[in-house]
């Protein structure tokens, strides 16, 4: 139970730190987010939590395949803003587009025989 609490506090601290850094420099905060730090920590925590290297690797593999469709969030958000949409509608469309793209990739990969 304590490990779950520590993980939650660490995650929260990371997000708060990113938010604070972004107030001063969006470039530095973006670099921090672009690095797969959250994925690295999650893979390590999966392994630490049960010693299951296969499960940790499966998580990393699935994440690898879902990063490209996840980029739809940025394309739609930026595009919506450039087209004059207000922030929240553009944000909402970005979330929907990301979900649709991730779903489509999962369906495609499963049909192609890739186990996620």
N, C-alpha and C positions, 0 to 999 in steps of 0.2 A: 504494500500500500504506500509506503514511504517513497518507493521508486516512482510510482505514478505521480505523486504530489511533486517530487523533485523534477520530473520530466515536464509537468505542466508549468511549474514556476520557471524553468529554464526556457521553455517555449515562449511564455508570456514576456519574459525579460528580453528575449531576442527580438520580438515584435516591437516592444516599446523602444528598445534601442534603435531599431531601424527607423521608427517614426521620428525619433528625436534627431537622428542623423539626417533624415530627409528634410527636416526643417532648415538645416544649415547647408546641405549639399545634396541635391537630388542625384548627382552623378555618383558620389560615394555610396549612397544608399542603394542605388540601382546596381552598382557593382557587387555590393554585399548580397543582394537578392539574386543576381545573375549566377553567382557561384552556388553550386548545389549544396550549400551548407545544411539546409534542412534535410535533404535527402541523405547526406552523409551521416548526420546525427541519427536519423531514423534507422538507417541500415545498421549502424553500430548498436543502437538500443534494441533492435530486434535480436541481434546476435547475443548481446549481453543478457537480455531478458530470458533467453532459453537455450543459448548455445547452438541455435539452428542456422547454420551457414546457408543451407539450401533455401530456407524461407527468406533470409536477408537478401540473397542473390535474386530470388524470384521477385521480391519487392523492387529491387534496383532495375531489373529487366522490365517490369511493367511500367515503372516510372519513365524509363528510357523511351518506350514506345508512346507514352502519353504526353511527353513534352511537346512534340511538334503540334498536335491538335490543340494543346493548351495555349499556344501562341495566338489562336483565334481571338482570345480575350483582348489582346493588345491591338490587333488589327481592327476589330470592330469598335473598340473604345475610341481609338484615335480617328478612325474613319467617321464615326458618328459625330465626334466633336468637330471635325473638319467640315462636315455637312451641316453644321449648325444645330444639332440636337443638344438639348440640355444635358447636363452631366448624368443625372440619375436614369433617364431613359436610355442613354447610351451605355451606361454601366449595366443596366438590366439586360439589354440586348447582348452585351458582351458575355455575360454569364450564360445566357441561353445558347449563344453561338458556341461557346466553349463546351458546354454540356453536349450539344448536338454533335460537334466534331469528335469529342472523346468517345461518345457512344458509337459513332460511325466507324471509328478506327478499331474499337474493340470488336464490333460485329465483323468487320473485314478480316481482322487478324484471326479470329476464331474460325471463320470460314476457310482461311488459308492454312489452318492447322497449327497456328501458334497458340500455345497454352499460356494464358496470363494468370 
